[in-house]
């Protein structure tokens, strides 16, 4: 099982925001906690329904989403003639 299998998107849960499977904890919330200098262990301690792998999965999901967004922007800029190679 991949860490990313822990992340689900369901329009009926949290308005379709990516969440940790079986919870209403969004990827965004977990990433915000990490960016506020909380460690994965501190997050797991504060949110007993999360495990360390859930925090890692949220982090990996966010990185991949950011990378995908960056690539989409670069492709659009190429299509619009904004980048030269």
N, C-alpha and C positions, 0 to 999 in steps of 0.2 A: 504494500500500500504506500503510495506517494504521500508526502506531507500535504500536497495540494488537495488530496482527496478529503481532507478535513474541512475544507472551505466550500461552502455551498452558496448558491444564489437562488432565492425563491421569492417571487413577487409578493407572496403573502407574508413574508417575514422581513421586518425592518425595511419595508418599501423596496425590496429587491437589492438592498445593499449586501455585499459579500459578508457572510457571517461564519463563525466557527460552527461546524455541523452540530445540530442538536441544542444550540444555544441562541440567544439573541445578542451575543457579543460580536460587534462588527469588526472587520479588519481595521477600519479607520480608527476605532476606539483603541484597539491594541497598539497600533502604530503610534498613536498620540501618546499613549502611556510610555512606550519605549523612547519616544523623542523627548519626553519629560524626564529622562534619565532613570526610569524604573528598569530594573533588570527583569528577565524572564521569571526568575525565582520569586521576586517581589510581586509580580503580577499574578502568578499562580497562587501565592499566599493570600492575596487580597480577593481573588476570584476562584473560589474552591472548585467550581465546575469546569475550570480550564486546566489543562495540563501543559507541561513545558513544550511538547510537540505542537500543541495548538498555537502557542505564541510564535514558535518557529514557522509554522505554516502561514500564519497571518503575515509575518515579515516577508517570507518568500513570495507570497501572493502579491504583496504591495510592490516589491521590487520588480516582479515580472510585469505587473500592470503599468508601472512607470516606464519600463523599458519599451513596452508595446506602444504606449502613448508617444514616447520620443520618436520611435521609428515611424509611426503614423504621421507625425508632424513633419519629419524629414521627407517622407515620400510625397506628402502634399506640397511641400515647398519645392521639390523637384518638378512636380507636375505643373506648378504655378510659375516655374521658371525662376524661382528665388534662390536656388543654389546652383553653383557652377562647379563642374568637375573637369 
